[in-house]
Amino acid sequence: YIFSLSGRIDASNKFGVHTNDKKTALWSTSLGWHISEENFYPLSWLTYLKLRASIGYNGNVDNTMSSQLVAAINNSPNRYKEISISVISPQNDWLRWEKVGMFNVGIDFGTKRKKIEGSIEFYKKFANHLIGESNPDPTGIYVPHKSNTAKLGAHGFDLNFSAVLLSQPKKRREWRIDITASHNVDRVRKYDRPNDEARAYTDVSNYAIRAGWPVQSIVGYRDA
C-alpha cells in the first residue's frame, strides 16, 4: 500500500481584507494499492496491477488583480482643460484566491517484461472563485471590472496502452505500438456577467462564456 499526504499554506497581500483569505491551505493526498502483490491475486499472466486515487486543491493568483483601487492619470487635458483620472479597477475587499480541485482514480496494468502495459484514469475537476468580468455597482460610477465571479467543472478520462509487437534483443530492435485516447467534458457552472450580444456567440475570433455551456463555445445562426 502507498499513502501520501502533502500540504502548505500560501499567503498574498493582493486579496481583500474581508475575505479572511490572505492565507489559504493547499493540500493533496493519494492512495495506491498494488493488487498484484496480494496473496489472493489470481492472474498469473497479468503480473502488475495497481489501483490508485488522489484528490487535492491548488490556488491561483492573478497578478494583474488588486484589492486596492487602481486608476490611471490621463496626460491629455479634458474639455475642461484639467487633468483627469480614469478608474481601471475599483476597490474590491472581497477579492480571493482562485481554488482548483482535482479528483482522479486510475488503474495501471502490465504483463511480464512489459510486453503489454497501460493505464486507465478517470478524473473530475472543479474550480471555484475564478476571475471573470463582474457587473458594475449600480450605486456607483465604476465601469465593469474583474472579480471572483465564475465556477467551472470538468470530467473525463485518459487511456494509455502500449504493446511490443516484435522484439529482437540481439539486433537491438523493438517494434512497439502506443495508443493514447482522452475525453473531456467541461461546463461553466457560474458566470455573473454573460455577454447578451448576439455577435459574442457567432464571432469565431472570440468565444462566449455562459453558465451551463462548455468553455469556448461557438454557435451560429440556423440556416433557412
C-alpha positions in Angstrom: 0.0 0.0 0.0 1.1 3.6 -0.7 -0.2 6.6 1.0 0.9 10.2 0.7 -0.2 13.5 2.1 1.2 16.9 1.5 0.1 20.5 2.3 1.2 24.0 2.5 -0.1 27.4 3.4 0.3 30.2 0.9 -0.4 33.9 1.5 -0.7 37.1 -0.6 -1.4 40.7 0.3 -3.2 41.1 -3.0 -6.5 40.0 -1.5 -9.2 41.9 0.2 -9.4 42.4 4.0 -12.9 40.9 4.3 -12.3 37.5 2.8 -10.0 36.2 5.6 -8.3 34.5 2.7 -4.9 36.2 2.5 -3.7 32.8 3.7 -5.1 29.6 2.2 -4.3 25.9 2.8 -3.4 23.9 -0.3 -3.2 20.2 0.0 -3.3 16.8 -1.8 -3.5 13.2 -0.7 -3.2 9.9 -2.7 -3.6 6.2 -2.1 -2.2 3.3 -4.1 -2.9 -0.4 -3.8 -0.6 -3.0 -5.5 -3.3 -5.6 -6.0 -0.9 -7.9 -7.9 1.2 -8.3 -4.7 -1.6 -9.7 -2.7 -1.7 -13.4 -1.8 -5.2 -13.9 -3.2 -4.2 -12.3 -6.6 -5.2 -15.0 -9.2 -4.0 -13.6 -12.6 -0.6 -15.0 -13.3 -0.5 -13.6 -16.8 -1.1 -10.0 -15.6 2.0 -9.5 -13.4 1.3 -5.9 -12.4 -2.0 -4.4 -11.3 -2.3 -1.2 -9.3 -5.3 0.8 -8.2 -4.8 4.5 -7.3 -6.8 7.5 -6.3 -5.9 11.1 -5.4 -7.6 14.4 -4.5 -6.2 17.8 -3.9 -6.6 21.6 -4.2 -4.4 24.3 -5.7 -4.7 28.0 -5.5 -4.0 30.6 -8.3 -3.1 34.3 -8.0 -3.9 36.7 -10.9 -1.0 39.1 -10.7 -3.0 41.7 -12.7 -5.6 41.9 -10.0 -5.6 44.0 -6.8 -8.0 44.6 -4.0 -7.0 48.2 -3.9 -8.3 51.0 -6.2 -6.3 51.2 -9.4 -6.5 54.3 -11.6 -4.5 55.9 -14.4 -3.8 59.5 -15.0 -4.8 60.9 -18.4 -2.0 63.0 -19.6 -4.2 64.9 -22.1 -6.4 67.6 -20.5 -10.1 67.0 -20.8 -12.6 69.5 -22.3 -12.4 71.5 -19.1 -8.6 71.8 -19.6 -8.0 69.7 -16.5 -6.0 66.5 -15.9 -8.4 63.6 -15.1 -8.0 60.2 -13.7 -9.7 57.1 -15.1 -10.6 54.2 -12.8 -9.3 50.9 -14.1 -10.4 48.7 -11.3 -12.4 49.7 -8.2 -11.6 48.6 -4.7 -12.6 45.0 -4.1 -12.4 44.0 -0.4 -13.8 40.5 -1.3 -11.1 39.5 -3.8 -9.9 36.0 -3.0 -7.9 33.0 -4.2 -8.9 31.0 -7.3 -9.3 27.5 -6.0 -8.9 24.5 -8.3 -9.7 20.9 -7.1 -8.9 17.7 -8.8 -10.1 14.1 -8.1 -8.9 11.1 -10.1 -8.9 7.4 -9.9 -7.0 5.1 -12.1 -5.7 1.5 -12.8 -2.2 0.7 -14.0 -1.5 -2.8 -15.5 1.2 -4.7 -17.2 2.3 -8.2 -18.3 5.6 -9.9 -17.7 8.6 -8.0 -19.1 6.2 -5.2 -20.0 5.1 -6.8 -23.2 1.7 -5.2 -22.7 1.2 -2.3 -20.3 -1.1 0.7 -19.9 -3.4 2.7 -17.7 -6.9 4.0 -17.5 -7.7 7.1 -15.5 -10.9 8.9 -14.7 -10.9 12.5 -13.3 -13.1 15.2 -12.1 -12.1 18.9 -11.9 -13.9 21.6 -10.0 -12.8 25.3 -10.0 -14.3 28.0 -7.8 -13.9 31.7 -7.4 -12.4 32.1 -10.9 -11.6 35.6 -12.1 -14.0 36.9 -14.7 -15.9 40.0 -15.7 -18.2 41.4 -13.0 -21.2 43.6 -13.1 -20.6 47.2 -12.0 -22.1 48.5 -8.8 -25.4 50.1 -9.8 -25.0 52.7 -7.0 -21.6 53.8 -8.2 -19.9 55.1 -11.3 -17.5 52.3 -12.0 -17.2 50.5 -15.3 -17.4 46.7 -15.4 -14.4 45.1 -13.7 -12.9 41.7 -12.9 -13.7 39.8 -9.7 -14.3 36.2 -8.4 -17.4 35.6 -10.5 -17.0 32.2 -12.1 -17.1 28.5 -11.4 -16.1 25.7 -13.7 -16.5 21.9 -13.7 -15.0 19.2 -15.9 -14.7 15.5 -16.1 -13.2 12.9 -18.4 -10.8 10.0 -18.9 -7.3 9.2 -20.2 -6.3 5.9 -21.8 -2.8 4.8 -22.4 -1.9 1.4 -24.0 1.5 0.0 -25.1 2.4 -3.4 -26.6 5.6 -4.9 -28.0 4.9 -6.4 -31.4 8.4 -7.7 -32.2 11.5 -7.8 -30.0 15.0 -8.7 -31.3 17.4 -8.1 -28.4 20.5 -9.2 -30.4 19.8 -6.7 -33.1 18.7 -4.1 -30.5 15.4 -3.8 -32.4 11.9 -3.5 -31.0 8.6 -2.7 -32.6 6.1 -1.2 -30.2 2.6 0.2 -30.6 1.4 3.0 -28.4 -2.2 4.1 -28.2 -3.5 7.1 -26.3 -7.0 8.4 -26.0 -8.7 11.1 -23.9 -12.1 12.6 -23.5 -13.0 15.8 -21.6 -16.3 17.5 -20.9 -16.3 20.9 -19.3 -19.1 23.2 -18.2 -19.3 26.7 -16.9 -21.2 26.3 -13.6 -21.5 30.0 -12.8 -20.7 33.3 -14.6 -22.1 36.6 -13.2 -21.8 38.7 -16.4 -22.7 36.8 -19.6 -22.5 38.7 -22.8 -26.0 39.1 -24.2 -25.0 40.5 -27.6 -25.7 38.0 -30.4 -22.3 38.8 -32.1 -20.5 37.5 -29.0 -21.8 34.0 -29.8 -21.1 33.9 -33.5 -17.7 35.7 -33.8 -15.1 33.0 -34.3 -12.4 35.3 -33.2 -13.9 35.3 -29.7 -15.8 32.8 -27.6 -18.9 33.1 -25.4 -19.0 32.3 -21.7 -22.3 31.4 -20.3 -23.4 29.2 -17.4 -24.4 25.7 -18.5 -22.3 25.9 -21.7 -18.9 24.4 -22.4 -15.9 26.7 -22.2 -15.1 28.5 -25.6 -18.5 27.7 -27.1 -19.1 28.8 -30.7 -22.7 28.9 -32.1 -24.2 30.0 -35.3 -27.5 31.2 -36.8 -29.8 28.5 -38.1 -29.8 28.3 -41.9 -33.1 28.5 -43.8 
